[in-house]
């Protein structure tokens, strides 16, 4: 099976996974049959920490507790069921020094309520309109902060722009662009954008050019460089050509699949990366909150298979001499032995 066929199988399986029971189980791929027998990473990181809960909501709480033990002045709340409105939040939360917590669209899980109470924020920002997170959730959050603000546009791209405009009020050196149609590229790109102290803007990658509103935002931000996450299949060459009129340096960072793109985005870091974050590349919730944490720490967010390390990631670990990793999610998402064997799929 080709890498592209495997990636397609992952996308189909992920789309049909029930979203409310925590991080998705592994895609129906026989990892063992694709492991290079007896091949152990010569520079594989060790799992220094695992941040996980009984479901995606509690996992977001576990990450928040680890990253913000003394509380936070701002908390970002996003849907744990739908990814588009939340993808931009990694660099935003990193810049504003606030955790990203996931909620059910219709109610706030008890564990999330308890965590918000512990954090004692002055401000809560809800990402997305009432079709993503209900008015009832907004009402229930009001007693927990002086300011409860909703940022949501007419669609995922408008929401992304509004989130960026609310936080990045000065010109920036770097902007990352990623498709809003799927999540893997944006999750790794979010951490890279935060590392560059810039935003991640979602775009309609299938369009022949950037829409007027996004072009206007980029002119306001005045970046010196624009990085496009993903290949021509997810972001058109026309968008790349237009981006070249908006920044002095424009580059596309991509691979044959989500795992290769994730590894390629780690190229934003030079030299040794002592520590990184790793989450499942087959569903979004764990990697979403991981991206915000990685962005805050200025470290990469890799996405991986369940029980073996994609070859591209293994290569990136060796290049950057990565010694430890924080895994986001339980063992049903990323196994304890994930770094012991390298996945090898026929091209």
Secondary structure, DSSP 8 states (H G I E B T S, - for coil): --HHHHHHHHHHHHHTS-GGGSS----S--GGGGB-TT---SS--EEEEEE--SSHHHHHHHHHHHH-TT--SEEEEEESS--GGGTTHHHHHHHHT-EEEEE-SSS--HHHHHHHHHHT-SEEEEES-TTTS-HHHHHHHGGG-SEEEEE--SSHHHHHHHHHHHH--S--SEEEEEESS-SHHHHHHHHHHHHTT--EEEE-TTSSS--HHHHHHHHHHT-SEEEEES-TTTS-HHHHHHHTTT-SEEEEE--SSHHHHHHHHGGGS-S---EEEEEESSSSHHHHHHHHHHHHHT--EEEE-SSSEEHHHHHHHHHHT--EEEEES-TTTS-TTTTTSEE----
